[in-house]
Amino acid sequence: MAGTTEKPVSKDPSAGALLSRVTCPHCWHRFAPQDALYISQHPELVNDERLGSDHQQRFLPSRFTPQGMAIDARGFPCNELACPKCHLGVPRVLFQTEPFIISILGAPASGKSYLLASMIWTLRKVFPKFLGLGFGDADPRMNQHLNEYEELQFLNPNRDSIVSIRKTEEQGDLYDLVNVGGHAIRYPRPFVFYSRPLERHPSFAVAAKTSRAVCLYDNAGESFLPGADQGANQVTRHLGMSRALFFLFDPTQDHRFRRACSGKTQDPQMVERSERSEREKPIRQDVILQEATERIRRQIGLAYGVKHQRVLVVIVTKYDCWSSLLGNLTLPEPWVPAKGADIHGVDLTPIEDISARVRAVLWELTPEIVSTAEAFAELVVYIPVSAIGGSPEVDPESHKLGVRPRDIHPLWTEVPMLYSLACSTAGLIAWRRTPKLSLHGAKPIAST
């Protein structure tokens, strides 16, 4: 084995400039880079004190290889880092790049997992092609489930088979249990992505400053029911840390939307629930949104009557089955060529125009959604999306709704992310100036 040398943790040769404080994407503890733990690699160094017998031990190293890798107690070189509080792994990109945390919430079966799969699949293409940005997994293991969702729908060799994404559960492998002070605390496992300006981007010279690590949290809808936020259940504490909130409103779960669309669609999701074989007790969607806003106020100490200074995107899902309420409006491409740069920018004007039309429909049919959203956030935008672009069908074997991969054509699934980043970050995404909106300090890098 190569000789060892003493070397501080913060001098990792694979890293550029390190942040002064790192944010753990699991427990949101902020710590100095030199306080990070390493994850042992020797197969006998298992049974971590906080994560249990199935996990490698975490340790604060004192020896390093000449290449800067930490050395565990059995002499194995180690390169994976962990949070000193929860001991869960932290992607290295978060040691150099500020996180952009997005909380996704909505009722059970509102389509969160389908939206995430279509959104990320689309962003992987449009970021480099149109916006001059790289976009990829910060840690493929953390994103494993979402990658599997993408493969099921977009890389499935059997494009004629009916497939479906399993519902997000309150328990399971999308969460981690951590022993803190003798108590088992449950934390959510985020999806983490990395976006960085490419060479043709105007901000390439300052890419280290403008890059972002996008952390997405997908919770089961039941996690947002009143009373579900308990001391040992930390799965929605990301709400207070979020730079943007995505609230999914599912029109197919609202009887007023179903009545308004009666005779205008053949989508099986718009059938009255009493006629469906898998009838479930409906959960009021405004209650979920209200509960989320109450938790945020408690977490950040936001007084009543004061509006949250973050973007709230009300994503109205399954647009293909309620588009008749917007006159079957075709959703335009959300970007335009940027002046003086070999990239495109986000055109905010048509997004906001369509937002106003969607808001009018919601105000007519479900005014409680609009009033709850606008009483909470300073900037609210209403975005119609369709994760699959058409109606699902009933699988004759499972009798559950599914979709054939060949029929999947997402509509506007990338727009919530594009709009949020344009409104909340400076120098990353070019956008067309819209005088009527205050964008909370964001500056266009190439407005048209």
N, C-alpha and C positions, 0 to 999 in steps of 0.2 A: 504494500500500500504506500502511496505517496506520503511524504512527511507532512506533519501537521504544523499549523501556525496559529497564533492567537490573533483573532480578528473580530471586531465588533459586528453585531448582526446588521446594523444599519448600512454597512459598506458592501452590500451584495453586489458583485460585479455584473450580474445580469440586469441590474436595475439602472434606470437613469436617476434623475432627481427624485428623492422620496418626499412624500407629503410629511408635514410635521405631525399630523395625527391621522391615523387610519381608522376607518369605520368598519366594524365587523358587519357583514350583511346578514348575520343570523340573529345576534342579540343586540346589535347596534351600539355596542360598547366602543368608545373611542380610545385609542391607545397610541403611544409612541412606537414607531417602527422597531426600535431596539428592544421593546418589551414583547415582541411577537415570539411565540413558541414555535419550535420545529416539530415535525411529526417523524417519529422514529421509523426506521425501515427494517431493522433486524426482525425476523419472524417471531423471535421469542419475547420481544419487548411489546407485549400486548397488555390488555386490561388497564386502559386509561382510567384515572381516578374519577373523572367526570362523565366519560362516555361509555364506560363498561368494558366487558371482556372481549367484545367483538372489534375493538378499536386499538390501533397502535398507540403507545404512550406518547404524550407530548412532553417536551423538555426545553429548557432554556440552555442553549449550548455554550460551551467554553472553549471548544476546539473546532478548528476549521481546516479543510484541505487547502492546498495552495490555490485551488480554483474557487475558493470561497464557499464551498458547501459545508454545512454543519456536520459534525460527526456524533453519532449517538453512542450510548454506553457500551455497545458491542462492536464499535468501530465501523459501522456502516455509514456512508455519506448520505445526507438527507437534504432535500431541497424544497419540501412542502411546508408551508407556514400555517399557523393556527392562531386563533384568538386567545389571549391570555385569560379571558373570563370564561367563555363557554367551551373552549378547546376545539371548536369546529373549524374546519379548514377555511382559509381566506385566500381567494385567488390573488396572485402576485400583482395583477393589474391594479388592484385597489390600494396598493402601497404607493402607486405613482399617479393615480387618476381619481379625480373626484367622482363620487357615486351620484347618479341621477336615479332616485328611488321612485318607482311608480307602484301604487297600490291599485289592484283590480278587485272590484267587489260587485256583487250582484246576487240575485236569488238563485237557488238551486236550479239547474237546467237552463240557465239563461244563456249559455253558450260561451262561457269564459274560456274553456280549454280549446274549443274550436276556433275562437277568435285569436287566441295566442298563437296557435299553430299557423294559421293563415297569415297573421300579422308578421311573425318572425320570418316565415318563408318569403313573403313579399319584400320585407326590408332587406333581406340578404341580397336581393337583386337590385332594388331601386337605389339603395344607398350608394354603392359604387358606380352604377350606371348613370344616374341622374345627378346625384348630389356630391360626387367626388369624395365620398366617405367610405372607409372600410367599416364593415360590420360583421362581427363573428362572436363565437363563444369565448368568454373569458375562461371558462373551465367546462369542458365537454361533459365531465362527470356530473357536475351540478345541474347541467341542462339535459341530462339523459332522457328524462320523461318527455320533455318538449321536443327533443330531437326525434324520439320515437313517434310522437304525434305527427310531426312533419313527414317522416318516412311512410307512415301508414297512409297518409292522404296524398302526398305529392310524389313519392318515389316508389309507390307500390307497383310491382311488376304485373299484378293481376288487377288491371284498371277497371274491370267489369264486376268485381266482387263488391258486395255491400259491406262497408266498414263503419265503425262507430268508435268514438273516443270515450273511454270510461269516465264516469263522473268523478270530480274532485271530492275526496272524502275528508272528514275531520281527523281521521287517524291514518297511519300508513307511512309509506316511504317518501312522502312529500314533507315530512316533519322529522325533527330530531329531538330526542329526549336527553336532557343534560341534568346531571346531579349537582345541584347548587345548594350547599349548606344542608345536605341530607334530604332535600326535596327535589322531586323530578319535575323539571320545567320543560314544557314543550315549546319549541321554536319552529317557525316555518323554514323550509328550504327554498331559497329564492332561485330564480333563473337569472344568470348574470351574463351580460354581453358587453362588448367593447367596441366603441365607435371612435375612429381617429381620422383626421383629414389625410387624404392621399396627396400625391405630389402636385396634381393639377388644381388642388383646392387653394383658394387665396390664403387660408390660415395655416398652410402646411409648415411655414417657418416657425409658428408658435403652436404646433400640434400638441406639445406636452401640456400646454395651458388650456387648450380648447377641447381636448379629447374628454370623453365621458365613459364611465362604466355604468351601463344601464342595468339596474336591479329591478326585476319584476316579481311581484308577489301575487300568487293566485291562491286564494283561500276558498274553502268550501263555503257555500252560501249560508249554511247553518252557523258558521262562526260569527256572523254578524247579527244573529238574533239577540234580543235583549237578554242580558244575564249570562251570555256565553264568554264574556271577557273576565276571567277569573285570575287569581294570583299565579297559579301554576300553568295557566294557559296564556302564553305570550304571543300567540300566532297572529294577532292583528295589531301589535304594537308598532308595526312599520307605518301605520297610518299617520302618526304624528311626524315621521321623518320624511314623508313623501314630498317630492317636488311637483307631482301631478297625481290626480286621482281619476281613475277610470271607473265610472259607475255604469254597469250594463243594465239597461232597461229592456226587458223582453216583452214586446207587444203581444206575443202569443199567450202570455200568462195573465193578460188583463182582459176581462170579459167585455169592457167597453171597446177596446180595439177589435176584438173578435166580432162584435156586432157591427162595427163600422166597416169591417172588411167582408161581411157576409155577402156571398154571391159574387165577390170580386177576386177570389183566389181559391184554388183547389188544394192549397197546402194543408197536409194533415195536421200540422201544428195549430192551425186556426179553427179546427173543429172544437165545438164546445166540449169541455172536459167531461161532462156527464156521458158523452157518447164515446169516450176513449176507454180502452180496456185497461190502461195503466194509470188510472185516475189517482192523483195525489192531492193532498190537502194543499191549497194554494197558500203562498206566503206573500203578504203585502209587501210590494217592492218599495213603497215609500217608507215603510218602517225600517227596512234594511238601510236605506240611505240616511234616514234620521238617526238611527243608532250609530252609524259610522261617523256622522258629523259630531254627535255627542262625545264619542270616544276621542276624536281629535281635539275637541275643545278641552277635555280633561287632560289629555296628554301634554298639550303645549300651553295650557293655561290661557286659552283664548276666551275672553269675556263674551257674554251674550250681547248681541247688538253690534259686535265687531266682526267684520268679514275676514275670512281666511285669504291670505295673499298668495295663494297657489292656484294653479289651473285645475278646474273641475270639468272633465269631459264626460258628458252624458252620452253614452254610446247606445244608440237605439238599434238593437240587433235584428237580424233576419229581415233586412230591408226588402228582399225579393218577394216576401209574402204580404207586405203592407204598403208597397210602393204606390198602389192605387190612390192612397190618401195624399200623395204628393203629385198626383197627375202622372204617375209612371215616369217620373223625372229620371233622365239618364245622368248618372253622376260623372262629372268631368274629371279629366286628369288634374291632379292637384298641384302641378308644377309648371313653371315657365322658364325659358332660357334667361340666365342672369347676365346683365350687361357687364362687359369687361372681364368675363371669366368663362372658362370652359366647363361650366357646370350649370345646373338648373337650380332655381329657388322655389320655395313653396309659395304658391299664390293664395294668400289669405282671403282675398275678396270673395271668390266663389264659395269657399268653405264657410265663410260667415254668412253669406247670402242664403245658402242651403240651411245653415244652422237656424237662421231666423224662421225659415219655413217649417222646419221640424219642430221648433219651439211652439209655433202657432198650433200645430196639430196636437202636441202634448198639452198645451194650455186648454185646448177645447175638450180633450178626452180625459186627461189625467193631470189636472192643474196642481195637485198636491206634489207631484214630482218637480215641476218647475218652481213652485214656491219654496220647497225645501232646499233645492239646489241654490237658488238665487239669494235666499236668506243666509246661506252659509259662505259662499265663495264670491270673491270680487270679480273673477273672470270665469264665466260658464259658457261652454260651447256645446252644441247638440249635433252629434255626428251620426248619420245613418250608415250602417255597415251590413254586409252579408258575408259571413265567414266562408260559405260554400257557394254562394251565387245562385242558388236554386232550391227547390223544395226537396227535402229528404223523402225517402220511401220506407215502407215497412218491410223489414227482412222477413221473408216467409218462414224461416227456421226459428229465429229468436223472437219474432213478433215485436222487435224494437225498431225504432227509427234509425236509419243509417243513410249513407250516401255512397255512390260509386265514384272512385277517384277520377274517372274520366269526366265526370259531370261537375267537378269542383272548379269554380271560377270566382275567386274572392273579389268583393267590391268594397273599395275604400277602407280596407282593414289597416292600411299603413297610415291613414290620415290622422288618427288620434295621436300616434307617436310623433309624426312630423309636426303637427300643430303644437304639441306640448314642448318639444325641443326648441322650435322656432321662437316660442313665446317666453322661454325660461332660460335659455343659454345664449351667450354672446359669442359670435364668431364661428359657430358650428354649422348652422343651416341658414343659407340665404333665404330671404323672404321678401315678398312684395310689400311695400309700405302701405298700411291701411290707417289713414289719419284718425278714424273714429274710434280706434282701439288703443288703450294704453297697454303696452307689452311689458310692463314691470321691469324696465331697465335694459331689455334686450336691444341690441343694435344690429341693423341689417349689414351684412358684409358685402352685398351686391344687390341693392334694391333696384327694381325696374320701374 
